[in-house]
């Protein structure tokens, strides 16, 4: 679970204008229950009940089902069995009136939104929940928005652009906007999806609509900023991000986005300088300021010691740019020590650590080690391709410098083997053995490959 989830839920209660705040209170009750704060858990359920009554004075009783079920569970866990039974009876009473429609969309939809608030590994389950909710109520604006959001996140989960031929979220986001034209968050997501599909001008129209509808909603502004940052309009992105940070000053996500903008401005500035040998002092100071601003905001993200993997990697890379190599090493080691890292996260860390070892520490052997670890992970992040390219480049350089370098051929053989290209791998390991005939590692690899054929 996101370590900042409780703070994010409170921010949603402050800024989101929706009749469905009861869902946020229900999820907040679960989070506080996990923290063994049962008094707060019950208080949040009471808030959820109040919101339902306020927005549905004569509405359907089934809106209360999830909340009453949560009450029953909490009181049972607290061994307050009489109170628990009271809410079980309420649930039973509502269900008796629903004999013709035993499946209730709110149960699936609320579960879907809760799962979306967890980490990415739950997005698929969230999508299935919204699908079920839509089977029961296909015109419901909330379930359409949830389903479109889940599919959108799944399409970008591995850091890659979804090919237009495989993109399903575009039509779903448009449908969600038709059902709820006031949903500025979904409009911002649609803009980002159009940008992914190289339809930036079309996306800009939706971004501008989203800003007009919700100029002070952080959840819209963060997507607006992302749109402008990806359009290489970093100053415009920073303008919106600073508004959002003023509203939620402790948001690690927003500080990370600000850091990314400064990082991009720094990289652009370096490209602009090119290979000039003489630096103007003012230009040099500008480069330094951009770099330090990026570091400052990435440090703001990680100072809580919580696991925001991307921010740690970005910070380590910026430390490397600032020649603060020991800080970079410490940051890479810190993020590698996180418990329960996802394979996608490991793949990203290994690639960037390898890049740091190669270009900052000038240690080719250590760089190869981390590139290999990244390549061996089955997740299909873009860092996997980068790691493969790095290993091919290094092996080619080794062979180019010495046509009889066994390590170069063995490294290329490793790449072929990892990609399932067995015959090419065999050729490379045979070449390696030709120049180092007693190497046990090469013999072992060659035997294993031949047994696979």
DAVEN-V998524 format. One record per helix or strand of 2 or more residues. SS is the DSSP state (@ for helix, = for strand). FROM is the first residue (numbers start at 1). LEN is the number of residues. If there is no record, write none. Layout:
# DAVEN-V998524
ss:SS from:FROM len:LEN
ss:SS from:FROM len:LEN
This chain:
# DAVEN-V998524
ss:@ from:5 len:11
ss:@ from:21 len:14
ss:@ from:38 len:18
ss:@ from:61 len:17
ss:@ from:81 len:16
ss:@ from:105 len:12
ss:@ from:120 len:17
ss:@ from:141 len:15
ss:@ from:164 len:3
ss:@ from:169 len:11
ss:@ from:184 len:13
ss:@ from:200 len:14
ss:@ from:218 len:13
ss:@ from:234 len:14
ss:@ from:252 len:22
ss:@ from:281 len:22
ss:@ from:309 len:13
ss:@ from:325 len:12
ss:@ from:343 len:17
ss:@ from:364 len:13
ss:@ from:382 len:20
ss:@ from:406 len:13
ss:@ from:422 len:14
ss:@ from:440 len:13
